[in-house]
Amino acid sequence: MKRLKIYVMALLLAMTALPAAANDGTYYTKGNQLVPLQETSIGIRREVLTISLMDNGYARVDVQYEFWNPEKKARRLLMGFEADPPYNFDYKFYPDGRHPAISSFTVEMNGRTLAYRNAACVADTNSLVPIDTTRPYFVFDDNRIYEDDGKGTMNDEVYNTGISFAYVYYFEAEFQPGLNRVHHSYVYRMSTNVGSPFIVDYKLTPAARWAGGKIGDFTLTIRADSTAKHFYVFDSVFGGTDFTVSEGMGKLRRPQHYGNPTEVSLRNGAITLHKTDFSPRSELYITAVGVEGIYVGEKCITGGTYDRSNRIDWGPYEGMQWVPADAAFRQRVMRNLPYAHRGHVFKDKKLKAYFESLWWYMPDPDYKDDTSDFTEVDWMFVNDKEE
């Protein structure tokens, strides 16, 4: 493939996988949307970004753009999405450019589906520089590839020759004079680490490289359809603009720690933020509230949480102590966590008092204890037998 000049739009992404060891993490993809180095003519009038958090460890990203081309003739640009390879997850090099953690990639422009191609390229370059796939490589866990000497050896000399690479999805986009609509979506495997069941990083700053350096009208929606999620949105990038609960059951607060994020408890609904003349200067970061909560010193200041997609047998903790301290009652709490997560209204006074003390809990009188959507994690807690 010859070297191609690449101009690109804004999209997303980063994530981490289940840890390989106690304080380690891995990520499935961490990348950036490629954008023009500096597009001085075409600007972004509108962006509607929707991130849907699901229970299967995946998230769906849907982005709708309105671009404005002030010129009197059409312009054809090569646009693309770049995502770093998995870290500490799968050491195979995929030379065809298809990312192993991204699926259902689609892009439409002005109502027409666009074909895209894939390539493994040198990361973060202004041109689409493909990796020479005729040469043998091996992958190390720092998102680089190294020429394979047949032994897969790693030393300082070899380490310094590594090539930082990314998987790229690219396509041609023809901007007609005036308004142009681009609709893009994909599914990716969310991050996890020892403290959070899911993590989502979304790069907003590339949008500032289009003409005018800002998005005229920006809307962000974070959804939890047919599930419940408890998470932080580190939203200082929005300069004081607040989220609102736009659908379903939800509550918001702003705890005074770790950058003053918005804390969200959401069930089968969505939160939305709207901002005009948005010039992003930093990135969006979303992370589940860890099962052990957030700590200041030795004190747990938020309490534990529960996530039905979490694959680790975590119960409610504070500090290094199980809570509640009474083992028999603690087992009742753990067995009832999946029901509390769905809004079960407790008649037992002790259970009622305990769950109402947890900020994320939202009682729902209409919930009928339906177990048809229970996950493996839910059943693991329902059938808990503490040893």
N, C-alpha and C positions, 0 to 999 in steps of 0.2 A: 504494500500500500504506500503510495507516495505521501509526502508530507502535505497536510491540508491546513489552511488557515481556518481556525475554528472560532466562531462567534456563538455566544451561548446565552441561555436565559437562566433565571434563578429557580432552583428547586431544593433538594434536601440531602443531608442525612448522616446519622452516626449511631452506633450501638455496641453494646457489650454482651457477652454471652455468659453462661454459667461458669463460675470460677474454677480454675484448675487446682487451686490451692487456697488456703485461708485468706487472704487479703489480695489475692490476684484476681484479675478479670481478663476477659477476652472480648473482642467485639466482632460482630459479623460484618459490619461495614461502617466505615467512617469516611465521609467524603464531602464534596461540595458540588453545587451546581455550577457548571461552567457558565460564564457570562462574557459579554464582550470585554476586552481589556478596557475599552472606553467607547461606548456607542454614543455619539453626539447628536444623533438625529431621532431615532426611535425611542420612545419613552413608555413607561408602564403607567397607564391611567388607573388600572384597577387590578387588585389581586384578592382572590378569595381562597384561603388555605384551610383545608379541613383535614384534621388528623384523627382517625378513628382507632381507639384502643380496644383490642379484642382479647378474648380469653385463651386463645390458642398460642400465645406468645408472639403474635404478629400484630402489625399495625398497617392500616391503609392510609396512604397520603393521596389527597385529591387537590389539585391546584388549578384554578381557573384565572387566566390572565386576560386583560384587555390592553393591547399595545396600540399606540398611536403613531402612524407614519405620516409626517407632515409633508413629505415629498409628493410630487405629482406623478411619479412613476413607481412601479413595484420594485422592491429590493429583495434579493435572495440571499439569505444568510445560512450558514451551517451552524446549527445549535446542538447542544448535547448535555448529557448528565454524566457526571463522573463520581464514582464511588470507590473508596479504598477496598482492598481485599480483606477477607476475614483475618482476624488476629488471634493466634493461639487456638484456632478452631479446625482448620483444614489446610494443610500445608501444600496441597497440590496447586500447581500453577495452571490456570485455565486460559490458554492462549487465544481461544476464540472470543474472549471478552465478555462472556455471559457471567454475571455475578451470581455465585451460588446462594446468596441470601436474599435476592430480589426476584420477584415474580410478577406476572400480570402487568408488565410494563406497557403502557399505551400512551399515545400522544395524538391529539387532533388539532387541526388548525382550520378555522373558519368552517367548522362542521365536517371536515374531511379527515379521515384517518390517514396519518402519515406513516410510511415505512421507515424503519430505523435499522441501523447496523450496529454491530458491536466491535470493539477492539480493546486489546490490552495495550495501554499506553504509558509513557512516562508521565508521572503525576504532576499536576499543578504547572503545566506549561501553557504558553499562549498559543501554541500550535498543537495540532493533533499528531503527536510523535509516537508511532506504533513501536512496540517492542519487536525486535527481530526474533520471531518465533521459530526460525530455523535452527537456532542455537539451543543447546540443552541448559536448563536452569533448575535450581531448587529454591524453595521458599523458606525463609526464616521467619520467626514470629515478630518481626518488626516492620512488616508490610514492604519488604524488599525482596527482589529476586537476585540470585547469584549464579554466575556461570558454574555449571556442574562439572566438577573434576572427576566424577564417577564415585567419589567417596562421601559426598555430602558434607565435607569438612567445613568447619567454621573457626576462623582465627582472626586476629586483628587485621592482617593484610587482606584477607578475603572480605571481611566485614566492611572495609572502606571502599570496596568496589561494588557494593550492592546498588541496585537501581530501584528507586522508589517508584512503584507503578500503581495504576488504577485501572479499573474496568470502566469502559466508556460506552454509553448508548448515544449515538449521534444521528442527526436527521437534517434534511434540508427544509427550510421554512421560507415561504415567499410572502413577504409583507406587502399587501396591496396598499394603495394610498388611503389614508384615513384609518378607521378602526379595524383592528384585527384581533380575533379571539383565539387563544391557545388553551387547550384543556389537556392536562397531564395527570396520570395516576399510576400508582404501583403499590405493591405489597412488599413489606420487608419484615424480617425477623427482628424483633425488638431486643435491646440489650437487657442483660441482668447482671448483677454482681452480688457480692456477699451481703450487701445492705439493701438492695432494691430488687423487687420482682421485675421491674421494667424501667428502661431509660430511653428517652428520645432526644436526640440533638437535631436541630434544624437550623441550617445556615441562612440567615436573612440578609446579611450584608451584600451578597452578590447583586441584589436588586438595585443597589445604589450605583452600579456601573452603567446603567442605562441612562439615556438622556435626561438631564435634570437632577439625577442623583436621588430620586425619591419615588415612592409609590403614591399616586394621587389619592387613592381610596383603598384602604387595606382592611380586610376582615379575617380574623382567625377564629375558627371553631374547633374545639376539642370534644370529641364524642366518646360516650361509653354506651353503646347500644346493646340492650339485652344483657347487661352486666353492671357491676359496680366497681368503681376505681377510686382510690384515695391517693392523691399525688400533689406534688409541688410544681408550680410553674414559676421559674425564675424569670420574671417579666420586667426587669428594670429597663430593658431595651425599649419598652413602650412609653417610657417617660411619664409614669403616673396614670396612664389610662387603665381603667379597671375592667375586669371580666364581669359579666352578669350570667346568671343561670338562665339560659334561653329555652331549654326543654327539660322535661322529666323532673326528677327529684334531685336536688343538690343544695350544697351550702358552701360558702366561701369565708375565709378569714385570712388575716395577714399576720402570721406569727413574727415576733420581733427577734429573728435570728437568721444567720446564714444568708444575708443579702435581702432580707425582708421579702420572701417570695409570697405568692398567693397559694394558700393551701386549699385544696378542693376535695370535697367528698361528693361523688356523683353516681347516680344510679339510673340507668336506662334514660339517658338524657345528654345534654350538652351545655358547655359554657361558651360564650362568645365575647370577643373584643373587637372594637371597631376604631380605626384611627385614620385621619386624613393627613395628607402631605407628610407621609411617613418616610423618614430618612434613617434606616437602620444603621446603628453604629456597633452593635454587638449581636450575638446569636441567641436563639431561643433554646432553652433547656428545660426538659420535663423529666421528672423522676418520681417514681413511686415513693411514698413514705415507707421507710423500712419497717419490717415487722417489729423491730425493737424501738422504733421511733427515732427522734433526733435527740442527741445528748449535748448538754452543756456540763462539762466536767463529768462527774459521776451521776448526775441527775438526768433522768429521762423526762423531758419537758413536754412531750406530745403523747406519750402512751403508745402502745402497740397498735398494729393494724392487721388486716387480713386481705389476701388477694387470692382469689380462687384459681388463678392461672399459675401461681407459684409452685415450683416443683420441689421445694425444700420443706421438710417437716419442721416448720417454725410455729411456735406457740406464742402467747402473749408474755413478753418479758418486760422488766424494768431493771436497768443496771444488769447485774449478774444474777438477779433473783427471778424465779418464776412468779407470775402473778395470775390469779390469787395464790397466796401462800398455802392455803389448805388444799391438799392434794385431791381430795374427793370433789370439792367444789371446782377446782381448776379443771378437772376432767369434764365436768358438766359444761363449763365455759367453752372448752375446746370443741366438744361435740355440738355445741349450739352456734359456734361461729358462722358456719355456712348459712344458717337460718337468719342470724342477725344481719349478715351481709346483704340479705335480700329484704330485710325490713320486718321480720317477724316481731309481733308485739307480744312481749312476755308477760304472762300472768303471775309467774313465780316472782315474789317480791325481791328475792336475793338476786336472781338473774336480771330482773328488770333494772334494779339499781346499778348492777355492774355495767350492763351494756349502755345504759343512759349516761354513765360517766365517761364513755368513750366518745370523743368529738365526732368521729366519722359515722357513728350509728344514726340511721334515719328510720324510725318506725313507720311502717306502712300498714294501716288497718285493712287494706284490700289484699294483702299478700296471704295466700291460702296454703302455705307450706308445700307447694308443688316442687317435687324433686326431679322433674324431667330434665332440667338443665344442669344438674349437679355434675361437676367435673371429678376427675380422679382425686384431686386435692380435697374437694368437698367431702367425698366419701371417706378419705383417709382420716379427716378430722371427726366425722360422724362416728366412725368405728374406732376411734382412738382408745387405746389401752395403755395407760402410762405404766412404764416399768420402773 
